Amino acid sequence: MKALKNFLKKIETKRKKLVEEKLILKKKNELIDEIKDVCMEIEETNMWFQMEKDSDLIEACIHRREFLYARYRYLINQIKLDKIS
């Protein structure tokens, strides 16, 4: 009976570890996808900036680019803080 309890305890421990690993992987994938999206938006904003003629819209491009770079830095720091690599 004790052997069965130990066996079930080991199975439960392994199950919890797998669930935790799955959650970490999901979070990692979400962060990576978000970083890819931000990089694409940065590229689009840079192209918009290069083509824009209106000074107000050029300023908007600059602010958008700064926002996106800040978001990118935040996401990279999240990966570092969570030790996801």
N, C-alpha and C positions, 0 to 999 in steps of 0.2 A: 504494500500500500504506500509506503514511504517512497519507494522507487518511482511509483506512478506520479505522486505529487511532485517530486523533483523533476521528472520528465515534463510534466505539464507546465511547471514553473519555467523551465528552460525554453519551451515552445513559446510561452507568453512573452518572455524577455526578447526572444528573437523577433517575434511579431511586432513588438513595440519599436524595436530598433529599425525594422524595415519600414514601418510607418513613418518614423522620424526621418529616415533617409529619403523617402519618397517626398515628404514635405520640403526638405532642403533642396532636392532636385527641382521640384516645381517652382520654388522661389527663385532659384538660380536661373531657370529658363525664362521666368517672367522678367527678371532684371535684364537678362541678355536681350530679350525681345524689345524691351523698352529702350535700351541703349541703342539698338539698331534703328528703332524708330526716330530717336532723337538725332542720330547721325544723319539720317535721311532728311530730316527737317532742316538741319544745319546746312546741308548741301543745297536744298531748295532755296533757303533764305539767302545763301551766298549768290546763287544764280539770279535771284530777284534783285539783290543789291547791285549786281553788275549791270543789270539791264535798266534799272530805275533811273528816271530823269528828274522827277519831282523831289524837291528838297525835304518836304514833310514825309514823303514815303521812304526816302533814303534814311531819314532818322528812325522811322518805324522799323526798317530792316535792321538797323544797328541795335535797337532795343530788343527786337526779337532774337537776334543772334546772341546777345548777352544773356537773355533769359535761357536760351537753349544750352549755352555753354555752362551756365550755373546748374541746370538740370542734369547735364551730363556729369559734371563733377560730383553732384549729390549721388547719382546712381553708382558711380565708381566707388565712392566712399562707402556706400551701403554694402557693396560686394566685399570691400576690405574689412569693414566692421564685422560682417557676418562670417568672415573667413571662407567665403565661397570662391573657389577657383577651379 
